[in-house]
Amino acid sequence: MYPHPFVGLLAGILAVIPAWKIVSKAGYHGAWSLLIFVPLVNIIMMYVFAFNQWPTEKLRT
């Protein structure tokens, strides 16, 4: 358990910020990064983002 409730909130914010940037650079809406808070869905979405063709890659081809 966290020593203070704001520590958990801070950890969540620190996790979402880089995820938002990565998802945005991939060409998706940054709000998809909020799925990291949903258990099991976060693992599934990691594989979806890793193995699907990103919209930014579609523009290059």
Residue pairs with C-beta under 8 A, 6 or more apart in sequence:
2 8
2 11
12 37
15 36
16 33
16 34
16 36
19 33
19 36
20 30
20 33
21 30
22 33
23 29
23 30
23 32
23 33
23 49
24 30
25 56
26 49
26 54
26 55
26 56
27 54
27 55
27 56
27 57
27 58
27 59
28 49
28 54
28 55
32 45
35 41
35 42
35 45
36 42
36 45
